[in-house]
């Protein structure tokens, strides 16, 4: 229970986070933050892999996806928003998959090492989605018992 004189709300229960879940969450937040900043530091790289079928300019999509990554980083880093942020991060990893496909297609005639990097990004999305969902599962959940 709480300390003497502390008011406890019996309507709200908190599920404890598993040991190490903060480290896993902060790692994901750091990755998202780094990627988000990279969209603004080197937008040309990201502009090139924006799928050509999207409306608007590639630079707009580069900045929007960079902002989305930064927003996910912040929400994953904060315990109260971690569950929602991790779910958003998983969705974002799925949403940017077409850019990785575009990159693999566009880089098919480049040197072998660059092709390997482009093709290597495709299966990398799977562990990223799993990582985000693991963070979501491990995050503290406050539930209303009413």
ZIVENTA-V170472 format. One record per residue. RES is the residue in three letters. SS is DSSP state (H for helix, E for strand, L for the rest). PSI is psi in degrees with one decimal (* if undefined). Layout:
((RES:SS:PSI) (RES:SS:PSI))
This chain:
((UNK:L:-156.3) (UNK:L:-175.8) (UNK:L:162.8) (UNK:L:133.7) (UNK:L:-9.8) (UNK:L:133.9) (UNK:L:131.3) (UNK:L:130.9) (UNK:L:109.4) (UNK:L:-8.0) (UNK:L:-12.9) (UNK:E:127.9) (UNK:E:141.1) (UNK:E:129.8) (UNK:E:125.5) (UNK:L:147.7) (UNK:L:141.1) (UNK:L:151.7) (UNK:L:138.1) (UNK:L:-7.2) (UNK:H:-30.3) (UNK:H:-42.8) (UNK:H:-43.5) (UNK:H:-42.2) (UNK:H:-43.5) (UNK:H:-33.0) (UNK:H:-44.1) (UNK:H:-42.4) (UNK:H:-40.4) (UNK:H:-44.0) (UNK:H:-47.3) (UNK:H:-41.6) (UNK:H:-44.5) (UNK:H:-46.7) (UNK:H:-40.5) (UNK:H:-44.6) (UNK:H:-38.8) (UNK:H:-32.3) (UNK:H:-29.7) (UNK:H:-30.2) (UNK:H:-34.3) (UNK:L:64.0) (UNK:H:-26.8) (UNK:H:-40.7) (UNK:H:-46.0) (UNK:H:-34.0) (UNK:H:-40.0) (UNK:H:-25.9) (UNK:H:2.2) (UNK:L:128.0) (UNK:L:133.7) (UNK:L:-20.6) (UNK:L:-10.9) (UNK:L:143.2) (UNK:L:160.4) (UNK:L:-170.7) (UNK:L:152.9) (UNK:H:-38.6) (UNK:H:-38.0) (UNK:H:-46.5) (UNK:H:-35.6) (UNK:H:-47.6) (UNK:H:-39.6) (UNK:H:-45.2) (UNK:H:-34.9) (UNK:H:-43.8) (UNK:H:-39.8) (UNK:H:-41.3) (UNK:H:-40.8) (UNK:H:-40.2) (UNK:H:-42.3) (UNK:H:-40.2) (UNK:H:-46.7) (UNK:H:-44.9) (UNK:H:-30.8) (UNK:H:-36.0) (UNK:H:-28.2) (UNK:L:125.0) (UNK:H:-43.6) (UNK:H:-23.8) (UNK:H:6.8) (UNK:H:-45.1) (UNK:H:-47.5) (UNK:H:-41.3) (UNK:H:-39.5) (UNK:H:-38.4) (UNK:H:-41.4) (UNK:H:-38.9) (UNK:H:-42.8) (UNK:H:-43.9) (UNK:H:-38.8) (UNK:H:-41.3) (UNK:H:-35.7) (UNK:H:-41.7) (UNK:H:-32.4) (UNK:L:-2.6) (UNK:H:-42.0) (UNK:H:-30.3) (UNK:H:-37.0) (UNK:H:-36.7) (UNK:H:-44.0) (UNK:H:-43.2) (UNK:H:-45.5) (UNK:H:-40.9) (UNK:H:-48.3) (UNK:H:-27.3) (UNK:L:10.9) (UNK:L:-18.8) (UNK:L:6.0) (UNK:L:174.1) (UNK:L:154.5) (UNK:H:-39.6) (UNK:H:-38.8) (UNK:H:-38.6) (UNK:H:-42.9) (UNK:H:-40.8) (UNK:H:-43.4) (UNK:H:-45.1) (UNK:H:-31.2) (UNK:H:-26.0) (UNK:H:-26.6) (UNK:H:-57.5) (UNK:H:-16.5) (UNK:H:-24.7) (UNK:H:-30.7) (UNK:H:-53.4) (UNK:H:-27.1) (UNK:H:-43.0) (UNK:H:-44.1) (UNK:H:-41.7) (UNK:H:-48.8) (UNK:H:-41.9) (UNK:H:-32.4) (UNK:H:-42.3) (UNK:H:-42.5) (UNK:H:-45.9) (UNK:H:-35.1) (UNK:H:-8.3) (UNK:L:148.2) (UNK:L:135.7) (UNK:E:127.2) (UNK:E:126.4) (UNK:E:147.9) (UNK:E:122.2) (UNK:L:2.2) (UNK:L:*))
